[in-house]
Amino acid sequence: MTLGHNGGPSLEGGVSWRKHCWSAARERLLPTLPIEVVRLRVKRAQARWRFR
């Protein structure tokens, strides 16, 4: 169960354990980002910076 419509903090117990499990699983699944993803993120960040 979450608070409000914006996905606020869970009212259930064990939140920190679930966060740890999800973080560890994600890290094992994708230990390093592919270079294409990194290049895309850098390009997007540079484009946003120019429009400020």
Buried (B, 14 or more C-beta within 10 A) or exposed (E): EEEEEEEEEEEEEEEEEEEEEEEEEEEEEEEEEEEEEEEEEEEEEEEEEEEE
